Amino acid sequence: MLVADGQELVRAGFRVLLDAAERVVVVGEAGDGEQAVALARRLRPDVVLVDAGLPGLGCVEATARLAAEAEVAVMLVAASEDDERIFPSLRAGAVGLLVKDAAPRDLVRAVTALAGGGALLSQTLTRRLIAELAARPEPSGPAARLLDQLTRREREVVTLVAHGLRNDEIAERLAVSRATAKTHVSRVMIKLGAHDRAKLGVFGYEAGLVAPRNPAPAPQPLALAS
């Protein structure tokens, strides 16, 4: 993974914590947004940790370029979940969020989840994201049109993902095996061009499959279940 933070001491701290994990290797450090994009394109890490206060391009533009040009998973690191840069960064392509007061084990768990192709948001942030999406006007654009490409079962899968269910929970709800549930999720992602579960969940709201008036399970942190 790549660590992008404007403070050298902070980058060193992240490197120490991550290098201590068995399955995580830090391949580089960047002190600003431009350097982060350049290093990501050259080193091709699985995950880039981006500080919300990243100098240079800034976290939002850096995230957009990292996702588009380097095709890496971006995890935003913010001082709190109230940081105003979080939602713009998620829209730009970030698939994970970590607050700076998180425990070291949470950092390793988040990096591992993103490296495996998943997304990771806290329950609080997931609820805020759902509330923001639910407040949008009734969809009538591309999301609604893409809905016609899905089978009834695939729509059920999108709805369950939007509610935050993991693959094993989806399997239980649909009375299928975990492997079958994972296949359904993967197939829907391919059909919709969604690169991660967070974007699949967003599609569910934008397409009108999930609405605040419908009963829903309590949101769980979005994470790919292998």
Buried (B, 14 or more C-beta within 10 A) or exposed (E): BBBBBBEEEBBEBBBEBBEEBEEBEBBBBBBBBBBBBBBBBEBEBBBBBBBBBBBBBBBBBBBBBBBEEBEBBBBBBBEEEEBEBBBBBBEBBBBBBBBEEBEBEBBBBBBBBBBBBBBBBBEEBBBBBBEEBEEEEEBEEEBEEBBEEBEEEBBBBBBBBBBBBBBEBBBEBBEBEBEBBBBBBEBBBEBBEBBBBBBBBBBBBBBEBBEEEEEBEEBBBBBBBE
